[in-house]
Amino acid sequence: MMLTTSELIEKIRDAVANSQEISAWCVSKYGKTPTVFVGIDIENPPAETDYPVIVIEGVAEAYGNSQSMIAWIASIGVGVYDKTISTAVVTVPGEDEEDDPIAISATRTYAGMLDVETFREKVHAVLKAERFAKITFDSKSETINAYPEFISTVDATIEQIYSRRRT
């Protein structure tokens, strides 16, 4: 049976909302399970208390013949709210033993930037494991760094082939 677009959105929503792996990761990192949005109001974006979030931003029918195959492009985003920043300084010993070390570089890492990509990869893995349709992800993901909000989005191509056996 071919899925309707609405049924597909519900399957995506349910797969990520019911994933023990995603929930466990979010609880271990952020102390709560993710909030799953179907659609988004850009005038009223998720509040800090909504994060971590998974957003099904939109689903469009890409092509297909309703008798045998249909494909959709689903825009899926994840977001974390994280104020953690770690810094490090790389040093080398001074010229003499009694000299202070010499700093040669410094790093400043926003934890949310790393976590949002891990989160997106977990959502990908859960959706790929679902068997309701063939799912491939666009090779290009987009990360938005708006400290302390970090968002990563990607388009997924979802294909469903329907075949009837003749008896």
N, C-alpha and C positions, 0 to 999 in steps of 0.2 A: 504494500500500500504506500502510495506516495505521500510524503509529508506536505502539509501546507506550510506557508511561511510562518504563521503563528505557532504551529506545532513545533517547527524547528527552533524558534526562539525559546519556547518553553523547555525543549530538550536541552539546549545549551545552558539555560538558567538552572535547571534542575541538576545537570551534571556537575556544574561548578559549586552550586550551593550545597549539594549533598556529598561532596568529596571530603573524605576523612583526611586525606593527605594535605589538601589545601587548608582545611580548618586547623589541623594540628600545627602546620607551619605558621599560620597567622597567629595562633594562640601563643606559640613559643616565642615569636618575634615581637608581637604587639599586644598580647594579653587578651585578644578577643577574636572571634570568628569574623570572616569578611562580610560586608554588606554587599549584596548583589543587586545592581540596578538594571532594569530593563528600560532603556531610554535614559536621557539625562536632560536636565533643565540648565542650560548654560547661564541663565540669569540667576539661578539659585543652585550653584554647584554643591557637591557633598560637603558637609560640615566636618570639622576636625574629628568629631565623635563618630562619624560614619566610617572612617578609615580603619583598616584596609578595605578597599573597594574593588569590585569587579563590575565593569560596565559593559553591557551589550549596547553599543552605541547606535547600531542600525544594521538592518539586514535588507539587502536588495537582491531581487532575482536577476541573475546574470544572463542566463540563457537556458534553453531547454525546450523539450517537446513534452508536453504534459502526459503524453502516452507512454514515453519510455525513459526520459531522463530530465532532470532539472538540476540547476546549480544556483547557488546563492553566494554572495560576498557578504560576510559578516564582519563588522568592525567591532573588535573586542579590546577593551582597555582595562588595565589594572592600576591601582594607585595606592601609595603608602604616604603616611604623614610621619615624618621622622626628623627630629632636630639634632640627632647625633652626628657630631663631626669629630673625626680623629685626626690628629696631626702627628707627624713623625719627622725627625731630622736625621739625615744620614751624615755620619761624621767619619773622618779618618784621623788616625793619631797625629799629634803635632810632630814637628821635626825632631824635637828632643823629647826624652821620656817625661821631663817635667813640664812640657808645654801642654796647654789645653788642646783637646781635640778640635779639628777644623771642620766646620759644617760645609758640606759640599752640595747638599740639596735638601729641600723640605717638601713634604706632601701634606695635603689637606684633603681628606676623603669624607664625602657626605654619605653616610651609611644608607640613606634612602635610595641613592642612585644605584647602589649595588643590589639592595633588597628588591627594588621594583623589577629588575630584570630577572632575578631568581623567581619572583612571584609570577611574572608572565610565563616563564618557562614551565612552571608547575601547572598553570592553567592549560598551556598547550598540551602537556603530557596527559592530563585528565581528558581533554577533549579528543585527543588522538586515540585514546584507549576505548572511547565510546564506539559502539558499532552501529549507530543509527544511520551513518552516512560516511562517505570518504571525505576526510578533512585534510587539507594542506594549508600551510601558512605561508603568506607572502614572505619572501626572503628579506624584506625590509621592515623593521620595526622602528617606531619613532618614540623617543624618550623626551619627555618635557620635564625640565628641572626648574621648578618654581619653589625653591626651598621655603618652607619645609615640606611642600607637597611634591611628590615625584610620581609621574604618570608614564606608563609605557603602553602604546597601542600597536595593534597589528591587524591586518585583514586576513581573514581565513576564507578559503574557497571550500565550499561544502557541496558535494555532488551526491545525488541519489539516483541510482539506476533502477528502473522497474522492469522486470521481464515477466512475461506471462508464458507459462508452459502450455503448449497445446497438447491436448490428450486425444 
